[in-house]
Every structure is written in structure tokens, then in C-alpha cells.
């Protein structure tokens, strides 16, 4: 197993998921029920399922596009979204 890739993936997903709408929805479900285990297992299974879909499509995509191009495109998209969010934050209202 590539432990560096495992650690990098874990850290990136863990940080990305902190405080996002999925975590807030899970928190909300946990406050409304009598048992927390169904909420934990349901949310954990949902994250595993969405990650599995991303891995399957990511692997399939590398058959048509080189991993280097995909990494650069993903990096560009992250920068573009970040710039868009910053622009919206500093855009004058009125």
C-alpha cells in the first residue's frame, strides 16, 4: 500500500469535510434522534459510496486523459473556484 498517498488523501478529505454542509446535516440528524449509531453508519456509508464513485470514474477517466492533465485541470478548477469566492466576498454590493 502507498502510505503517503493514503495519508495525503485522508488529510485532504478530512480537512475538506470539516464544517461543510454534509457535516452540518449529520450533526443535525444526530441531535434529532435517540440513537446516534444509525446516523454515524448512514453518514459513513454515504461518504464511502461517494468516494467509491469518484475512484471508479477517476480511474476510468485516466484511460482517456493523462493523470498529469487531470491534476492540472483539477488544480486550475480549485483556483478558479477560490478566485470566484474571493471575488464574491469583496464585490461591492448595491
C-alpha positions as CSV (number, residue, x, y, z in Angstrom):
1,X,0.0,0.0,0.0
2,X,1.2,3.5,-0.8
3,X,1.0,5.0,2.7
4,X,2.0,8.5,1.5
5,X,-0.9,8.6,-0.9
6,X,-3.2,7.1,1.8
7,X,-2.2,9.8,4.3
8,X,-2.4,12.6,1.7
9,X,-5.9,11.5,0.7
10,X,-7.1,11.1,4.3
11,X,-5.8,14.5,5.3
12,X,-7.3,16.3,2.2
13,X,-10.7,14.7,2.6
14,X,-10.8,15.1,6.3
15,X,-10.0,18.9,6.1
16,X,-12.3,19.4,3.2
17,X,-15.2,17.8,5.1
18,X,-14.8,19.8,8.3
19,X,-17.6,22.2,8.7
20,X,-19.1,21.6,5.3
21,X,-22.9,21.1,4.6
22,X,-22.6,17.3,4.9
23,X,-21.1,17.5,8.4
24,X,-23.7,20.1,9.4
25,X,-26.5,17.9,8.1
26,X,-25.1,14.9,10.0
27,X,-24.8,17.0,13.2
28,X,-28.5,17.9,12.7
29,X,-29.6,14.3,12.3
30,X,-27.6,13.3,15.4
31,X,-29.4,15.9,17.5
32,X,-32.9,14.7,16.5
33,X,-32.7,11.0,17.1
34,X,-32.5,8.7,20.1
35,X,-29.7,6.6,18.7
36,X,-26.5,8.1,17.2
37,X,-25.3,4.9,15.6
38,X,-27.7,4.9,12.6
39,X,-26.6,8.5,11.9
40,X,-22.9,7.5,12.2
41,X,-23.2,4.4,10.0
42,X,-25.5,6.1,7.4
43,X,-23.2,9.1,7.0
44,X,-20.1,6.9,6.9
45,X,-21.6,4.7,4.3
46,X,-22.7,7.7,2.2
47,X,-19.1,9.1,2.3
48,X,-17.7,5.7,1.3
49,X,-20.2,5.4,-1.5
50,X,-19.5,8.8,-3.0
51,X,-15.7,8.2,-2.6
52,X,-16.1,4.9,-4.4
53,X,-17.9,6.6,-7.3
54,X,-15.2,9.2,-7.5
55,X,-12.4,6.5,-7.6
56,X,-14.2,4.4,-10.2
57,X,-14.8,7.4,-12.5
58,X,-11.3,8.8,-11.8
59,X,-9.7,5.5,-12.8
60,X,-11.9,5.3,-15.9
61,X,-11.1,8.8,-16.9
62,X,-7.3,8.1,-16.8
63,X,-7.9,5.7,-19.7
64,X,-8.7,8.8,-21.9
65,X,-6.8,11.6,-20.3
66,X,-3.4,11.5,-18.7
67,X,-3.2,11.8,-14.9
68,X,-0.9,14.9,-15.2
69,X,-3.6,16.7,-17.3
70,X,-6.3,15.7,-14.8
71,X,-4.2,17.0,-11.9
72,X,-3.5,20.3,-13.7
73,X,-7.2,20.7,-14.6
74,X,-8.3,19.9,-11.0
75,X,-5.8,22.4,-9.7
76,X,-7.0,25.1,-12.1
77,X,-10.6,24.4,-11.1
78,X,-9.8,24.8,-7.4
79,X,-8.0,28.1,-8.1
80,X,-10.9,29.3,-10.3
81,X,-13.5,28.5,-7.6
82,X,-11.3,30.1,-5.0
83,X,-11.0,33.3,-7.1
84,X,-14.7,33.3,-7.7
85,X,-15.4,33.0,-4.0
86,X,-12.9,35.7,-3.2
87,X,-14.4,38.0,-5.9
88,X,-17.9,37.5,-4.4
89,X,-16.6,38.2,-0.9
90,X,-15.1,41.6,-1.9
91,X,-17.6,42.6,-4.6
92,X,-19.3,45.8,-3.7
93,X,-22.9,45.4,-3.0
94,X,-25.5,47.8,-4.2
